[in-house]
């Protein structure tokens, strides 16, 4: 039987997100330094950080759910689709599971 233990939130981040967290730490949490390192504006880095925070919250809160549900919620937190789409995808997934 596969191990269904919840993973740590950091283990569920993609490589790009982990690299962002590393750069954030190495820049001492300075969004100004981080923006300069990425060559983008402060508001762009702020938005990226806000989305990453939302994603971490989702992954930390919903760690015990299926990989599919965690991924769908993380995509929503990333701004890849809206709440209506998330609800529709999760409802369809649950129906599929119930139907076997």
C-alpha positions as CSV (number, residue, x, y, z in Angstrom):
1,X,0.0,0.0,0.0
2,X,1.5,3.4,-0.9
3,X,2.4,5.9,1.8
4,X,-0.4,8.4,2.0
5,X,1.2,10.6,4.7
6,X,0.7,14.3,4.0
7,X,3.8,15.9,2.5
8,X,5.3,19.1,3.9
9,X,4.2,22.3,2.1
10,X,7.7,22.9,0.8
11,X,7.9,19.5,-0.8
12,X,4.8,20.4,-2.8
13,X,6.3,23.6,-4.3
14,X,7.6,23.5,-7.9
15,X,11.3,24.3,-8.6
16,X,10.5,27.9,-9.6
17,X,8.7,28.6,-6.3
18,X,11.6,27.0,-4.3
19,X,14.1,29.2,-6.2
20,X,12.0,32.3,-5.4
21,X,11.9,31.4,-1.7
22,X,15.7,30.9,-1.7
23,X,16.3,34.2,-3.5
24,X,13.9,35.9,-1.0
25,X,15.8,34.5,1.9
26,X,19.2,35.4,0.4
27,X,18.0,39.0,-0.2
28,X,17.2,39.2,3.5
29,X,13.5,39.5,2.8
30,X,14.0,42.7,0.8
31,X,11.5,42.9,-2.0
32,X,13.4,45.8,-3.4
33,X,16.6,43.6,-3.7
34,X,14.5,40.7,-5.0
35,X,13.0,42.9,-7.7
36,X,16.5,44.0,-8.8
37,X,17.7,40.4,-8.8
38,X,14.8,39.4,-11.1
39,X,14.9,42.6,-13.1
40,X,11.3,43.4,-12.5
41,X,9.3,46.0,-10.7
42,X,8.5,46.0,-6.9
43,X,4.8,45.5,-7.6
44,X,5.6,42.5,-9.8
45,X,7.6,40.9,-7.0
46,X,4.9,41.8,-4.4
47,X,2.3,40.0,-6.5
48,X,4.5,37.0,-6.9
49,X,5.1,36.8,-3.2
50,X,1.4,37.3,-2.4
51,X,0.5,34.4,-4.8
52,X,3.2,32.2,-3.2
53,X,1.9,33.0,0.3
54,X,-1.6,31.9,-0.8
55,X,-0.2,28.8,-2.4
56,X,1.7,27.9,0.8
57,X,-1.4,28.4,2.8
58,X,-3.3,26.1,0.5
59,X,-0.7,23.4,0.6
60,X,-0.3,23.6,4.3
61,X,-4.0,23.6,5.0
62,X,-4.9,20.9,2.4
63,X,-1.9,18.7,2.7
64,X,-4.0,15.6,3.5
65,X,-6.1,15.8,0.3
66,X,-5.3,14.0,-2.9
67,X,-2.5,15.2,-5.2
68,X,-5.2,16.3,-7.7
69,X,-7.1,18.5,-5.2
70,X,-3.9,20.0,-3.8
71,X,-2.6,20.8,-7.3
72,X,-6.0,22.3,-8.3
73,X,-6.0,24.5,-5.2
74,X,-2.4,25.5,-5.8
75,X,-3.2,26.5,-9.4
76,X,-6.0,28.7,-8.1
77,X,-3.7,30.3,-5.6
78,X,-1.2,30.9,-8.5
79,X,-4.0,32.7,-10.4
80,X,-4.1,30.1,-13.1
81,X,-7.9,29.9,-12.8
82,X,-10.7,31.5,-10.9
83,X,-12.7,30.2,-7.9
84,X,-15.6,29.2,-10.1
85,X,-13.3,27.0,-12.2
86,X,-11.7,25.5,-9.1
87,X,-15.1,24.6,-7.7
88,X,-16.2,23.0,-11.0
89,X,-13.0,21.0,-11.3
90,X,-13.2,19.7,-7.7
91,X,-16.9,18.8,-8.0
92,X,-16.2,16.9,-11.2
93,X,-13.3,15.1,-9.5
94,X,-15.4,14.1,-6.5
95,X,-18.2,12.9,-8.8
96,X,-15.7,10.7,-10.7
97,X,-14.3,9.3,-7.4
98,X,-17.8,8.5,-6.1
99,X,-18.8,6.8,-9.4
100,X,-15.8,4.6,-9.1
